[in-house]
Amino acid sequence: MDFQMCRIQMTVVRLNGTASAHRPVVCTLKRIPALAPPDEIGCNVSGRETRETDENGFVEFKVMAPKEMRTPNCYYEICFDEREYMNTICFAHSDEPRPIISLLRKPPRPFRPTSPMERALFSVLRLENERGGSFMPVGTSFVFYFGQGDGRREFIVTNRHIVEKHTNLTVVFHLGQRDWVSGVRYTIPNLPELQPTVGRFVRADLSKIAAAWTFHPDADIDLAVYPLGPILEYLNPFGGGNEQYYSPLSVKMVPDDNFVAGLDVVENVQFIGYPSGIYDSYTQLPIVRQGVTATPYLVDYEGRPTFLIDAPVFEGSSGSPVFVSGRARNDKHGHAASRADLVLLGIVARHRYIEVERGGQSWKVERNLGEVFRAHLILEAIDAAVSTGNDRADT
């Protein structure tokens, strides 16, 4: 196998936007296993390598990577001292073929989601727009699937306005880890179970993937879907293990007619996303918020297939899945609900506000309201993708 030099470059930037001039930051590069145990990876970084940033906050590592791999099937993590530099953020990039890089400020912690809401945390993916090497959160998306076996299809779901507004979108995935046992030879599919490791992540640049967004056939319905398969093939060009960890929402979570008929005007709801671009930068986990339905679920708001929620919805919340608990609850008639666990009511489209003008100036006043498209519309957008052959694509 032929190898070539690959550069991993990083600039450490303070939260106020200034580089770490005249104050070196100690950065440590460490290789972590993806599918195979470390001695089978085939890359030359073993253990740790430590370097300091220069006066402009820049640091570079060099590693050897197989030539034919667009994305080498191994991962690197870059850490720096959390106690001294916890108020910093990092951006990283590298030449092609590039390693997958996760930037950490403290050692990753294993997290095993067990409840429905904990699993839903890992259905949500952050959308960022890349500009000049920096990545700015611009919205929320989530993974949704239907079908079984060979007919299973997985899609990323978000809002159309996010896709149309931003041309350099990247999707951020959590990375997982497996509990390898020394001396055991593993074969697919008999691998240790993949579990999320909060803090490790990978970005997928959608501009480099031969797939396309599909919009809902009704231009007034602010929905877009993207096939997940090409992204995973791009991140794992040789297959053999999907080391991106996510927990997709299922078509079974879309409420049926019986469940919908039991919904009252006011229902407690939860939604997960990145309001105003806020998330836990240590763990990469999104934010969970809650509220109540503000209009009847089945009554079109302003003639659109939407309903309102009385909840703290902000820019960045767009694309967030909205849930109602189907467990241990009664419907509006006092009968036991027929669904279990979480029920997907819809997807946040936008926050509602009013514009105030005074003295020749105008500004927006938030009203703590969000507009939500009903969940069945997601299926219509996916049907459009499947009918046009955009449910799968070659990379």
LUMKERO-201689 format. One record per residue (C-alpha): residue number from 1; residue in three letters; z, y, x. Coordinates in pm, 1 decimal. Last residue first. Layout:
BEGIN
   num   residu          Z          Y          X
   NUM      ALA          Z          Y          X
...
***
This chain:
BEGIN
   num   residu          Z          Y          X
   395      THR     -417.8      901.4    -1981.4
   394      ASP     -563.7      713.7    -2273.0
   393      ALA     -474.0      815.6    -2624.7
   392      ARG     -285.1      680.8    -2923.1
   391      ASP     -199.1      825.5    -3263.1
   390      ASN     -490.7     1066.4    -3238.1
   389      GLY     -739.3      833.0    -3399.7
   388      THR     -827.9     1087.3    -3667.5
   387      SER     -671.4      882.4    -3948.0
   386      VAL     -361.8      813.7    -3735.1
   385      ALA     -299.6     1181.1    -3664.5
   384      ALA     -347.2     1278.2    -4029.3
   383      ASP     -110.5     1000.7    -4137.4
   382      ILE      142.2     1140.4    -3889.5
   381      ALA      118.1     1483.7    -4052.8
   380      GLU      164.8     1327.5    -4396.8
   379      LEU      464.7     1127.7    -4275.3
   378      ILE      626.8     1447.7    -4147.6
   377      LEU      572.6     1599.9    -4491.6
   376      HIS      812.3     1339.6    -4634.9
   375      ALA     1096.9     1513.8    -4451.0
   374      ARG     1104.6     1836.9    -4650.2
   373      PHE     1027.9     2157.6    -4463.8
   372      VAL     1340.5     2363.6    -4390.1
   371      GLU     1393.9     2740.2    -4409.7
   370      GLY     1706.5     2873.1    -4243.0
   369      LEU     1963.0     3124.4    -4359.2
   368      ASN     2236.7     3305.5    -4168.9
   367      ARG     2103.8     3641.1    -4294.4
   366      GLU     2007.5     3787.5    -3958.4
   365      VAL     1921.9     4156.4    -3948.2
   364      LYS     1599.5     4241.5    -3768.7
   363      TRP     1532.2     4586.5    -3633.4
   362      SER     1331.6     4895.8    -3717.3
   361      GLN     1321.8     5245.9    -3574.0
   360      GLY     1181.4     5563.4    -3726.3
   359      GLY     1526.8     5692.8    -3811.7
   358      ARG     1616.2     5381.2    -4003.9
   357      GLU     1422.7     5066.9    -4082.7
   356      VAL     1586.4     4733.4    -4157.1
   355      GLU     1393.3     4407.9    -4141.8
   354      ILE     1543.6     4111.7    -4323.8
   353      TYR     1611.6     3769.0    -4180.7
   352      ARG     1532.8     3404.3    -4243.3
   351      HIS     1530.1     3147.8    -3963.7
   350      ARG     1228.7     2925.8    -3915.3
   349      ALA     1081.0     2582.0    -3964.1
   348      VAL     1380.7     2349.1    -3955.3
   347      ILE     1278.7     1987.2    -4017.4
   346      GLY     1367.8     1774.0    -4319.3
   345      LEU     1623.0     1574.8    -4516.6
   344      LEU     1668.1     1293.5    -4265.3
   343      VAL     1942.3     1065.3    -4399.6
   342      LEU     2219.7      951.1    -4168.5
   341      ASP     2434.5      639.8    -4220.0
   340      ALA     2374.7      444.6    -4538.7
   339      ARG     2169.5      511.3    -4851.2
   338      SER     2247.6      425.8    -5213.6
   337      ALA     2508.4      695.1    -5266.9
   336      ALA     2807.7      586.7    -5476.0
   335      HIS     2798.1      745.9    -5820.4
   334      GLY     2974.1     1071.7    -5901.1
   333      HIS     2674.4     1217.2    -6083.3
   332      LYS     2601.2     1462.2    -5800.4
   331      ASP     2584.0     1172.9    -5554.7
   330      ASN     2889.5     1016.4    -5396.1
   329      ARG     2954.7      987.6    -5027.6
   328      ALA     3092.4      724.4    -4791.4
   327      ARG     2778.5      713.5    -4574.2
   326      GLY     2453.8      889.4    -4659.7
   325      SER     2531.0     1186.1    -4439.6
   324      VAL     2283.1     1468.6    -4466.0
   323      PHE     2053.2     1548.3    -4180.8
   322      VAL     1824.2     1828.9    -4063.4
   321      PRO     1595.3     1764.2    -3765.1
   320      SER     1545.7     2071.2    -3544.3
   319      GLY     1187.7     2189.6    -3494.5
   318      SER     1277.1     2557.3    -3496.5
   317      SER     1635.7     2596.0    -3379.3
   316      GLY     1504.9     2779.2    -3072.3
   315      GLU     1505.9     3106.3    -3260.0
   314      PHE     1819.9     3104.4    -3470.7
   313      VAL     1971.9     2907.9    -3759.1
   312      PRO     2345.5     2950.8    -3827.6
   311      ALA     2362.7     2777.2    -4168.7
   310      ASP     2303.8     2836.2    -4537.4
   309      ILE     2010.2     2601.3    -4577.1
   308      LEU     1691.8     2683.5    -4762.6
   307      PHE     1439.1     2447.5    -4916.2
   306      THR     1074.9     2382.5    -4839.3
   305      PRO      760.2     2248.7    -5003.6
   304      ARG      634.8     2608.4    -5053.9
   303      GLY      619.0     2800.4    -5383.6
   302      GLU      876.6     3057.7    -5273.1
   301      TYR     1128.4     2775.1    -5227.5
   300      ASP      998.8     2455.3    -5384.7
   299      VAL     1269.6     2292.7    -5598.4
   298      LEU     1341.8     1937.4    -5481.4
   297      TYR     1622.9     2021.9    -5241.0
   296      PRO     1791.1     2279.0    -5462.9
   295      THR     1857.4     2602.9    -5272.1
   294      ALA     2132.7     2695.1    -5025.1
   293      THR     2190.3     2354.1    -4870.4
   292      VAL     2508.3     2361.6    -4665.0
   291      GLY     2592.5     2424.9    -4301.6
   290      GLN     2623.0     2245.3    -3971.1
   289      ARG     2537.6     2278.5    -3606.5
   288      VAL     2490.3     2023.4    -3328.0
   287      ILE     2379.9     2158.7    -2989.7
   286      PRO     2155.7     1970.8    -2747.5
   285      LEU     2260.6     1750.5    -2453.0
   284      GLN     2126.7     1830.6    -2105.9
   283      THR     2457.4     1699.2    -1963.6
   282      TYR     2541.5     1983.7    -1726.9
   281      SER     2308.9     2241.3    -1885.0
   280      ASP     2471.0     2192.7    -2224.2
   279      TYR     2225.2     2363.0    -2457.6
   278      ILE     2140.1     2714.3    -2573.1
   277      GLY     1773.8     2820.0    -2600.9
   276      SER     1853.0     3066.3    -2880.6
   275      PRO     1951.7     2764.0    -3087.5
   274      TYR     1855.4     2442.6    -2903.3
   273      GLY     1859.4     2157.0    -3152.3
   272      ILE     2051.7     1933.1    -3387.8
   271      PHE     2105.7     1980.4    -3760.3
   270      GLN     2392.0     1895.4    -3993.2
   269      VAL     2405.4     1922.7    -4373.5
   268      ASN     2672.5     1946.6    -4642.1
   267      GLU     2513.7     1946.2    -4986.7
   266      VAL     2506.1     2225.5    -5244.7
   265      VAL     2241.2     2197.9    -5516.8
   264      ASP     2325.4     1830.8    -5568.1
   263      LEU     2132.7     1534.4    -5434.4
   262      GLY     2132.9     1226.9    -5659.7
   261      ALA     1763.8     1240.5    -5748.7
   260      VAL     1685.3     1256.0    -5377.4
   259      PHE     1857.3      921.9    -5317.7
   258      ASN     1666.7      749.8    -5596.1
   257      ASP     1335.4      901.9    -5491.0
   256      ASP     1365.9      780.4    -5132.0
   255      PRO     1513.3      979.6    -4845.1
   254      VAL     1341.5      960.5    -4503.6
   253      MET     1577.5      766.3    -4275.1
   252      LYS     1371.9      447.7    -4308.1
   251      VAL     1083.7      632.9    -4143.6
   250      SER     1296.8      610.8    -3831.9
   249      LEU     1446.8      858.8    -3589.4
   248      PRO     1392.2      770.8    -3227.1
   247      SER     1669.3      710.2    -2972.1
   246      TYR     1554.7      834.8    -2633.0
   245      TYR     1601.7      725.3    -2273.0
   244      GLN     1317.2      768.9    -2029.0
   243      GLU     1326.0      461.7    -1809.6
   242      ASN     1058.3      282.0    -2004.1
   241      GLY     1012.8      -28.1    -1800.9
   240      GLY      713.4     -204.3    -1661.7
   239      GLY      437.9       44.6    -1721.7
   238      PHE      242.9      119.4    -1404.7
   237      PRO      184.4      486.8    -1484.5
   236      ASN      545.0      546.7    -1595.8
   235      LEU      566.6      922.8    -1661.0
   234      TYR      203.3      944.8    -1770.2
   233      GLU      226.8      620.7    -1966.7
   232      LEU      538.9      754.3    -2139.0
   231      ILE      356.8     1073.6    -2232.8
   230      PRO       50.5      882.3    -2354.3
   229      GLY      270.7      670.4    -2585.8
   228      LEU      457.2      957.9    -2751.3
   227      PRO      175.1     1069.5    -2977.1
   226      TYR      210.9     1439.9    -3070.0
   225      VAL      297.3     1578.3    -3413.4
   224      ALA      278.7     1930.4    -3556.9
   223      LEU      434.3     2086.2    -3867.2
   222      ASP      437.1     2436.2    -4018.3
   221      ILE      290.4     2358.1    -4358.4
   220      ASP       68.4     2650.3    -4457.5
   219      ALA     -223.1     2503.2    -4259.8
   218      ASP     -226.1     2199.1    -4488.6
   217      PRO     -369.7     1914.2    -4281.2
   216      HIS      -41.9     1898.5    -4082.9
   215      PHE     -126.3     1967.7    -3722.6
   214      THR     -218.2     1704.0    -3467.3
   213      TRP     -131.7     1777.1    -3107.4
   212      ALA     -351.9     1634.8    -2837.1
   211      ALA     -363.3     1361.8    -2575.0
   210      ALA     -497.5     1334.2    -2223.5
   209      ILE     -179.9     1439.9    -2045.4
   208      LYS     -171.4     1704.5    -1772.6
   207      SER     -118.3     2001.7    -2007.4
   206      LEU      173.2     1813.0    -2165.5
   205      ASP      387.7     1854.2    -1853.5
   204      ALA      660.2     1590.6    -1891.4
   203      ARG     1000.1     1697.9    -1762.1
   202      VAL     1263.4     1451.0    -1647.0
   201      PHE     1638.9     1435.2    -1693.1
   200      ARG     1961.7     1319.9    -1540.2
   199      GLY     2272.2     1499.7    -1668.2
   198      VAL     2372.1     1241.7    -1926.2
   197      THR     2295.8      889.2    -1816.7
   196      PRO     2155.6      710.9    -2119.5
   195      GLN     2174.7      331.4    -2139.3
   194      LEU     1897.8       79.9    -2077.8
   193      GLU     2002.6     -279.0    -2139.3
   192      PRO     1967.4     -505.7    -1837.8
   191      LEU     1619.0     -653.3    -1818.4
   190      ASN     1480.8     -969.0    -1976.7
   189      PRO     1160.9     -808.4    -2108.7
   188      ILE     1032.1     -809.2    -1837.8
   187      THR     1167.4    -1010.2    -1548.0
   186      TYR     1482.1     -967.8    -1343.0
   185      ARG     1582.0    -1151.0    -1028.9
   184      VAL     1961.4    -1160.7    -1005.4
   183      GLY     2110.9    -1132.7     -655.8
   182      SER     2303.3     -813.5     -728.5
   181      VAL     2348.5     -737.5    -1097.3
   180      TRP     2172.3     -425.4    -1219.7
   179      ASP     2347.9     -221.3    -1487.6
   178      ARG     2054.2      -20.7    -1612.7
   177      GLN     2018.3      354.6    -1617.9
   176      GLY     1864.8      607.9    -1849.5
   175      LEU     1690.0      939.3    -1805.2
   174      HIS     1697.5     1208.4    -2069.3
   173      PHE     1364.0     1359.7    -2162.0
   172      VAL     1241.3     1720.3    -2145.6
   171      VAL      902.5     1807.4    -2295.6
   170      THR      679.9     2065.7    -2127.4
   169      LEU      463.9     2324.9    -2297.4
   168      ASN      228.4     2549.3    -2104.1
   167      THR       28.1     2713.7    -2384.3
   166      HIS      308.8     2849.6    -2601.6
   165      LYS      245.8     3027.5    -2934.3
   164      GLU       27.2     2762.5    -3098.4
   163      VAL      262.6     2475.7    -3017.2
   162      ILE      572.2     2662.9    -3132.6
   161      HIS      398.4     2778.9    -3452.8
   160      ARG      304.6     2420.7    -3540.2
   159      ASN      664.0     2308.4    -3561.3
   158      THR      797.3     1988.8    -3404.3
   157      VAL      756.7     1611.1    -3414.1
   156      ILE      708.7     1383.1    -3112.9
   155      PHE      548.7     1060.7    -3226.4
   154      GLU      608.7      686.7    -3206.8
   153      ARG      382.9      426.9    -3366.6
   152      ARG      469.9       61.7    -3430.2
   151      GLY      178.5     -151.3    -3544.5
   150      ASP      200.8     -391.2    -3252.6
   149      GLY      558.2     -472.5    -3353.4
   148      GLN      691.9     -260.0    -3640.2
   147      GLY      584.6       51.9    -3824.5
   146      PHE      721.1      404.8    -3819.6
   145      TYR      860.4      626.9    -3548.8
   144      PHE     1005.8      972.6    -3495.9
   143      VAL     1102.2     1145.4    -3172.1
   142      PHE     1240.0     1498.1    -3199.3
   141      SER     1138.3     1852.6    -3117.0
   140      THR     1322.6     2178.1    -3053.5
   139      GLY     1207.8     2517.6    -2939.8
   138      VAL     1127.8     2768.6    -2667.4
   137      PRO     1349.2     2672.9    -2374.1
   136      MET     1227.3     2859.7    -2062.4
   135      PHE     1109.5     2674.1    -1753.5
   134      SER     1046.0     2858.8    -1428.7
   133      GLY      774.9     2770.4    -1177.2
   132      GLY      560.8     3072.7    -1253.2
   131      ARG      565.4     3010.7    -1626.3
   130      GLU      655.7     2684.0    -1791.3
   129      ASN      735.5     2679.9    -2162.8
   128      GLU     1011.0     2444.8    -2266.3
   127      LEU     1055.3     2202.7    -2554.9
   126      ARG     1385.4     2016.4    -2563.4
   125      LEU     1387.0     1665.7    -2705.4
   124      VAL     1601.2     1537.6    -2993.6
   123      SER     1628.2     1166.5    -3069.4
   122      PHE     1908.2     1141.2    -2815.4
   121      LEU     2152.8     1343.1    -3023.0
   120      ALA     2061.1     1122.9    -3320.9
   119      ARG     2229.3      830.7    -3146.8
   118      GLU     2556.0     1023.5    -3138.0
   117      MET     2506.7     1113.5    -3504.8
   116      PRO     2458.6      749.2    -3606.1
   115      SER     2768.3      640.2    -3408.4
   114      THR     2758.2      426.7    -3093.7
   113      PRO     2606.8      637.6    -2817.9
   112      ARG     2690.5      497.9    -2474.5
   111      PHE     2734.9      777.1    -2224.2
   110      PRO     2727.8      713.5    -1852.2
   109      ARG     2825.2     1017.9    -1649.5
   108      PRO     2599.6     1191.9    -1404.3
   107      PRO     2759.2     1341.6    -1091.8
   106      LYS     2790.8     1720.0    -1104.0
   105      ARG     2554.0     2011.9    -1089.7
   104      LEU     2242.5     1804.6    -1139.4
   103      LEU     1870.2     1863.7    -1117.8
   102      SER     1648.2     1573.9    -1214.9
   101      ILE     1322.3     1520.1    -1033.7
   100      ILE     1036.4     1284.5    -1101.9
    99      PRO      832.3     1244.7     -789.6
    98      ARG      498.9     1420.0     -754.1
    97      PRO      159.0     1284.2     -661.8
    96      GLU       67.7     1563.2     -665.2
    95      ASP      262.7     1843.9     -501.1
    94      SER      614.4     1930.0     -603.2
    93      HIS      816.6     2135.6     -847.7
    92      ALA     1176.3     2240.1     -898.0
    91      PHE     1370.3     2508.8    -1078.3
    90      CYS     1744.6     2541.0    -1048.2
    89      ILE     2021.6     2721.3    -1230.2
    88      THR     2330.5     2874.4    -1083.1
    87      ASN     2673.6     2964.0    -1211.9
    86      MET     2834.0     2633.6    -1106.9
    85      TYR     2774.0     2713.8     -742.5
    84      GLU     3112.9     2680.6     -577.1
    83      ARG     3274.7     2415.7     -792.5
    82      GLU     2949.0     2243.5     -886.6
    81      ASP     2842.2     2172.0     -530.6
    80      PHE     2474.8     2088.2     -541.1
    79      CYS     2276.0     1792.4     -662.5
    78      ILE     1910.2     1694.3     -653.3
    77      GLU     1808.9     1365.8     -810.8
    76      TYR     1514.8     1154.6     -716.9
    75      TYR     1333.6      895.5     -922.9
    74      CYS     1109.4      602.3     -859.9
    73      ASN      782.1      483.0    -1004.8
    72      PRO      584.1      747.0     -822.4
    71      THR      400.4      982.6    -1060.3
    70      ARG       27.9      989.7     -992.3
    69      MET       80.2      668.8     -802.2
    68      GLU     -224.2      566.7     -600.9
    67      LYS     -102.5      737.0     -285.5
    66      PRO      237.8      566.4     -272.3
    65      ALA      513.4      819.3     -193.2
    64      MET      670.3      932.7      132.6
    63      VAL      935.1     1200.7      110.8
    62      LYS      970.4     1562.4      219.6
    61      PHE     1249.7     1791.7      102.9
    60      GLU     1218.8     2168.1       62.9
    59      VAL     1473.4     2445.6        5.4
    58      PHE     1440.0     2802.4     -119.5
    57      GLY     1725.2     3039.5     -210.7
    56      ASN     1556.7     3337.1      -48.9
    55      GLU     1788.2     3341.2      253.9
    54      ASP     1721.7     2970.1      308.0
    53      THR     1867.2     2686.0      104.8
    52      GLU     2075.5     2424.6      282.7
    51      ARG     1987.0     2059.4      335.7
    50      THR     2139.8     1720.6      261.8
    49      GLU     1974.1     1377.8      255.1
    48      ARG     2143.2     1091.5       76.9
    47      GLY     2121.3      713.7       63.8
    46      SER     1770.0      594.7      118.3
    45      VAL     1459.9      808.0       96.8
    44      ASN     1163.8      605.3      221.0
    43      CYS     1002.0      489.9      -98.4
    42      GLY      901.9      128.9     -171.0
    41      ILE     1127.1       76.9     -473.8
    40      GLU     1214.0     -287.9     -411.2
    39      ASP     1530.4     -235.3     -204.0
    38      PRO     1661.7        9.3     -465.4
    37      PRO     1661.9     -238.1     -758.3
    36      ALA     1348.6     -214.2     -973.1
    35      LEU     1290.1      -17.1    -1292.0
    34      ALA     1401.3      332.7    -1193.4
    33      PRO     1638.1      326.4     -898.1
    32      ILE     1799.9      645.7     -771.0
    31      ARG     1696.9      842.5     -464.1
    30      LYS     1934.0     1114.7     -351.5
    29      LEU     1861.8     1468.7     -241.1
    28      THR     2161.9     1689.9     -166.9
    27      CYS     2152.1     2067.5     -185.0
    26      VAL     2400.9     2295.9       -5.9
    25      VAL     2346.3     2650.8     -127.5
    24      PRO     2316.1     2918.1      139.9
    23      ARG     2453.7     3262.5       62.7
    22      HIS     2244.1     3533.5      222.3
    21      ALA     2014.7     3551.3      -83.8
    20      SER     2089.8     3314.5     -371.1
    19      ALA     1796.8     3433.8     -577.7
    18      THR     1854.8     3680.5     -859.7
    17      GLY     1793.0     3606.6    -1226.3
    16      ASN     2141.0     3684.3    -1361.7
    15      LEU     2200.8     3311.4    -1397.0
    14      ARG     2157.9     3274.2    -1023.6
    13      VAL     1844.6     3110.8     -890.0
    12      VAL     1815.1     2808.0     -662.7
    11      THR     1454.6     2745.1     -561.3
    10      MET     1334.1     2390.2     -522.0
     9      GLN     1050.0     2209.9     -349.6
     8      ILE      987.9     1837.2     -330.9
     7      ARG      696.8     1768.9     -100.0
     6      CYS      501.1     1443.7      -91.7
     5      MET      369.3     1282.5      223.8
     4      GLN      129.6      995.0      176.7
     3      PHE      156.9      619.8      145.0
     2      ASP      -99.8      340.4      140.1
     1      MET        0.0        0.0        0.0
***
